[in-house]
């Protein structure tokens, strides 16, 4: 099984491998993966922007359903 990092590297290297996937169910899985990666990037950017605007880890954590410590651990660079 591939790690998240390996999957992200594959997506970055070949942004449309669904062209080589022939099974419609697997195409849907791949497309959902791509959407998830894009959403994760948008969330990272939004959290970074919120921190730059002075929002606390507590406020960010509450919005995304985790503790202050969890949000800080996940998003702090």
RAMOPE-V481078 format. One record per backbone hydrogen bond with DSSP energy under -1.0 kcal/mol. CO is the residue of the C=O (numbers start at 1). NH is the residue of the N-H. If there is no record, write none. Layout:
co = {CO/CO}
nh = {NH/NH}
This chain:
co = {3/4/5/6/7/8/9/10/16/17/23/24/25/26/27/28/29/30/31/32/33/34/35/36/37/38/39/40/41/42/43/44/45/46/47/48/49/50/51/56/57/58/59/60/61/67/68/69/70/71/72}
nh = {7/8/9/10/11/12/13/14/19/20/27/28/29/30/31/32/33/34/35/36/37/38/39/40/41/42/43/44/45/46/47/48/49/50/51/52/53/55/54/60/61/62/63/64/66/71/72/73/74/75/76}
